[in-house]
Amino acid sequence: RCENLVEVYFQLQQQVMAASAELGPELLPRLLERFNEVLSSLVKSSFLVEKQPPQVLKTQTKFQASVRFLLGPRLLKAAPKPYMVRADMVTEKQARELELSTYSNTLSESTGEIVHNVVALETNPTSGTCCANFKNVLLKKIKRCERKGSESVTEEKCAVLFSTTVALTPSNVSIHLQVLSLPIVVIVHGNQDNNAKATVLWDNAFSEIDRVPFVVAERVPWEKMCDTLNLKFMAEVQTTKGLLKEHYFFLAQKIFNDHSASLEDFQSRHVSWAQFNKEILPGRGFTFWQWFDGVLDLTKRCLKSYWSDRLIVGFISKQYVCKLLSTELDGTFLLRFSDSEIGGVTIAYVIRGKDGSSQVENIQPFSAKDLSIRSLGDRIRDLGQLRNLYPNIPKDQAFGSHYNSEQGGLG
């Protein structure tokens, strides 16, 4: 499409030059100036990031990225030597200034030191593409900027600015090209990864397309948050089985710390960034996102097939489990994600007391480490007190396909 547009441009330009005598000394320069503006705008917008750098970027770690110049094959044919594209780290403030000045000014200084950050813009005659491939770039160090109020380093967004200046043939007009990557959170230690992912997720899910970099709403409708958590869950776990209405209800009670509202009440509410990943959950040592991310990681690593077979209720409160199971037969059980630990799955089951009254017991949560030693299916087979998966599926029928072939449980 860009190449077709540029063809139209050159045809129009030829026609104008052919009619230059009739157009006269007043109209001709105005038309030619307008032509230059149109060409410049078209050329600048055809320079884009093809492969984005990782949005959570650790210093001293190699990464890859590539930019593509859609009009390169058409306009840089006669270039004596390839143009070089440069990659620099920019702060949110710098990104904003570059965007607001519609890219007319160039970058004064980089906010971090990138190694191997200059690459040739090369045209590939077979595929007809013109790209600069950054294959082993490394962010050596980052200069942190002034943060707002209680903002932590994992809430600070930067970007990579890719830039070059090209001379177009045949007109020989010199144009400065630059494009920003998606926002990036730079971390220096693996333990910051979880909070950095929260910043990136919030930005990707809730930012407007045409925005001032990198402005994003502080509060979003709960329904939008449900869609985001669902998409994230399905993508991370790589399952087609998403979250259900009752899962959202439990998550709403958790994030809003409200156990009296109905499902409908939550529909109209807004959730804030602070509730998502700044405020610690009541009586816990972690935020909502840290807890949810732990569930994601556990499910992805150890529970994917169980979740996909709908054998795990997962997102359900301890209180509600008691209510569900108290009227069930002895040995009825279900699986839920632990509330008290990050990345744990626990089994709740019914047991009859001596007086015949039912009690609901919860087994100590299993972590990914536990389940890598012995799988969930085998652990369920080992536990004689578990008989039927709620509401009433015999456990061997429900979990049989997940048992390993060895016979019997542990002695």
Secondary structure, DSSP 8 states (H G I E B T S, - for coil): -HHHHHHHHHHHHHHHHHTHHHHHHHHHHHHHHHHHHHHHHHHHHTEEEEE---SEEETT-EEEEEEEETTHHHHSTT-SS--EEEEEEEEHHHHHHHHHTTT-S--S--SEEEES-EEE-EEETTTTEEEEEEEEEEEEEE------TT--GGG--EEEEEEEEEE-TTT--EEEEEEE-S-BEEESSGGGHHHHHHHHHHHHHH--SS-STT---SEEEHHHHHHHHHHHHHHHHT-S----HHHHHHHHHHHHT-SSS-HHHHHT-EEEHHHHHTSB-TTSSSBHHHHHHHHHHHIIIIIHHHHHTT---BS--HHHHHHHHTTS-TTEEEEEE-SSSTTEEEEEEEEE-TTS-EEEEE---EEHHHHHHS-HHHHHHH-TT--EETTTEEHHHHHGGGS-SS-S---
